Amino acid sequence: MTNNYNKAIIVADGERYKSIENIDFSDQKTIVIFCDGAYNTYINIKPNIVIGDMDSIKLEDESCFINTNISYDLNLVFAKNIDNIVTQSDLTSIYDNIKQGGTSFLYSEDQNTNDLTKAMLFCAQIGIKKIDIIGVNGKREDHFLANFSMMFQYAQLFSINAISNWGSFISIKEKTNFDSFAGQNVSVFTLEAEITTKGLKYPLDKKKINFLHQGTLNQSLVKEFSIDPHGEVALVYRSL
């Protein structure tokens, strides 16, 4: 089935995003997915899809739930053989429901994955390549670390932009220019990549990063800086 979407906005059940009103949820090419806890947090926003074990929401009629087959086999994910999260018949129903302005509830009882993972697996099935995540920082440190680790994994499949009340993480694989301002806090997280930067207070020239902390706590000097991970995955953090 043809996917009509080129981007997903995933709203996780993290710290409430104070600038949610500035997010454009109306783009017809963007599919809006809520992790189930976010459904109660942002009651003025109607998502296209709610996904999870539905332990955080209350619905009188559970017959609207669509059962999903979530598998946390990353070998399947990265081999791009992930085609059974939702059946093709259910996918047709989901797309039709979106066209009619409805919300589909994708239920999974699998406790080996969190709801953000389930949302990203669904995006992988329908061929989404670009994902914005709101609320990735969670309400607990362990939730944030789990989501942070997940972004590394799924940056191999998606271009990820995760935003919070404090800043944003953007995944890159090649030289990328970033709009900035003098004094903006910048950190680069990567695993065993060589990093080259321009426009940062502490420049790196094909510096091999062996530990997560080695590219952190830098600072922008200019209105635009660049970071090159030389083909490896990196997460670039910029403060607001």
BELVENBEL-V778079 format. One record per pair of residues at least 12 apart in sequence whose C-alpha atoms are under 7 Angstrom apart, sorted by the first residue. I is the first residue (numbers start at 0). J is the second residue. If there is no record, write none. Layout:
i=I j=J
i=I j=J
This chain:
i=2 j=125
i=2 j=126
i=3 j=28
i=4 j=28
i=4 j=29
i=4 j=30
i=4 j=127
i=5 j=28
i=5 j=29
i=5 j=127
i=5 j=128
i=5 j=129
i=6 j=28
i=6 j=29
i=6 j=30
i=6 j=127
i=6 j=128
i=6 j=129
i=6 j=130
i=7 j=29
i=7 j=30
i=7 j=31
i=7 j=127
i=7 j=129
i=7 j=130
i=7 j=131
i=8 j=29
i=8 j=30
i=8 j=31
i=8 j=32
i=8 j=130
i=8 j=131
i=8 j=132
i=9 j=31
i=9 j=32
i=9 j=33
i=9 j=131
i=9 j=132
i=9 j=133
i=10 j=32
i=10 j=33
i=10 j=34
i=10 j=37
i=10 j=132
i=10 j=133
i=10 j=134
i=11 j=33
i=11 j=34
i=11 j=37
i=11 j=115
i=11 j=133
i=11 j=134
i=11 j=135
i=12 j=34
i=12 j=36
i=12 j=37
i=12 j=134
i=12 j=137
i=13 j=134
i=13 j=135
i=13 j=136
i=13 j=137
i=13 j=138
i=14 j=134
i=14 j=136
i=14 j=137
i=14 j=138
i=15 j=134
i=16 j=133
i=16 j=134
i=16 j=163
i=16 j=164
i=17 j=164
i=30 j=47
i=31 j=46
i=31 j=47
i=31 j=48
i=32 j=46
i=32 j=47
i=32 j=48
i=32 j=49
i=33 j=46
i=33 j=48
i=33 j=49
i=33 j=50
i=34 j=49
i=34 j=50
i=34 j=51
i=34 j=114
i=34 j=115
i=35 j=49
i=35 j=50
i=35 j=51
i=35 j=53
i=35 j=55
i=35 j=56
i=36 j=55
i=36 j=56
i=39 j=56
i=46 j=102
i=47 j=97
i=47 j=101
i=47 j=102
i=47 j=103
i=48 j=102
i=48 j=103
i=48 j=104
i=49 j=103
i=49 j=104
i=49 j=105
i=50 j=104
i=50 j=105
i=50 j=106
i=50 j=114
i=50 j=118
i=51 j=105
i=51 j=106
i=51 j=107
i=51 j=114
i=51 j=117
i=52 j=106
i=52 j=107
i=52 j=108
i=53 j=106
i=63 j=104
i=64 j=104
i=64 j=105
i=64 j=106
i=65 j=104
i=65 j=105
i=65 j=106
i=66 j=105
i=66 j=106
i=66 j=107
i=67 j=84
i=67 j=85
i=67 j=105
i=67 j=106
i=67 j=107
i=68 j=83
i=68 j=84
i=68 j=85
i=68 j=107
i=69 j=84
i=69 j=107
i=69 j=109
i=69 j=117
i=71 j=112
i=81 j=124
i=82 j=124
i=84 j=121
i=128 j=156
i=128 j=157
i=128 j=158
i=129 j=157
i=129 j=158
i=129 j=159
i=130 j=157
i=130 j=158
i=130 j=159
i=130 j=160
i=131 j=159
i=131 j=160
i=131 j=161
i=132 j=160
i=132 j=161
i=132 j=162
i=133 j=161
i=133 j=162
i=133 j=163
i=134 j=163
i=135 j=161
i=136 j=163
i=154 j=170
i=154 j=232
i=158 j=170
i=165 j=238
i=165 j=239
i=166 j=237
i=166 j=238
i=166 j=239
i=167 j=236
i=167 j=237
i=167 j=238
i=168 j=234
i=168 j=235
i=168 j=236
i=168 j=237
i=169 j=234
i=169 j=235
i=169 j=236
i=170 j=232
i=170 j=233
i=170 j=234
i=170 j=235
i=171 j=232
i=171 j=233
i=171 j=234
i=172 j=228
i=172 j=230
i=172 j=231
i=172 j=232
i=172 j=233
i=173 j=227
i=173 j=228
i=173 j=229
i=173 j=230
i=174 j=225
i=174 j=226
i=174 j=227
i=174 j=228
i=175 j=225
i=175 j=226
i=175 j=227
i=176 j=223
i=176 j=224
i=176 j=225
i=176 j=226
i=177 j=223
i=177 j=224
i=177 j=225
i=178 j=222
i=178 j=223
i=178 j=224
i=179 j=219
i=179 j=221
i=179 j=222
i=179 j=223
i=179 j=224
i=180 j=219
i=180 j=220
i=180 j=221
i=180 j=222
i=181 j=219
i=181 j=220
i=181 j=221
i=181 j=222
i=182 j=218
i=182 j=219
i=182 j=220
i=183 j=218
i=183 j=219
i=183 j=237
i=183 j=238
i=184 j=216
i=184 j=217
i=184 j=218
i=184 j=219
i=184 j=237
i=184 j=238
i=185 j=215
i=185 j=216
i=185 j=217
i=185 j=218
i=185 j=219
i=185 j=236
i=185 j=237
i=185 j=238
i=186 j=214
i=186 j=215
i=186 j=216
i=186 j=217
i=186 j=235
i=186 j=236
i=186 j=237
i=187 j=214
i=187 j=215
i=187 j=233
i=187 j=234
i=187 j=235
i=187 j=236
i=188 j=211
i=188 j=214
i=188 j=215
i=188 j=233
i=188 j=234
i=188 j=235
i=189 j=208
i=189 j=211
i=189 j=232
i=189 j=233
i=189 j=234
i=190 j=208
i=190 j=209
i=190 j=210
i=190 j=211
i=191 j=207
i=191 j=208
i=191 j=209
i=192 j=207
i=192 j=208
i=192 j=228
i=192 j=231
i=193 j=205
i=193 j=206
i=193 j=207
i=193 j=208
i=193 j=228
i=193 j=229
i=194 j=206
i=194 j=207
i=194 j=226
i=194 j=227
i=194 j=228
i=194 j=229
i=195 j=226
i=195 j=227
i=195 j=228
i=196 j=225
i=196 j=226
i=196 j=227
i=197 j=224
i=197 j=225
i=197 j=226
i=198 j=219
i=198 j=220
i=198 j=221
i=198 j=224
i=198 j=225
i=199 j=217
i=199 j=218
i=199 j=219
i=199 j=220
i=199 j=224
i=200 j=217
i=200 j=218
i=200 j=219
i=200 j=220
i=201 j=217
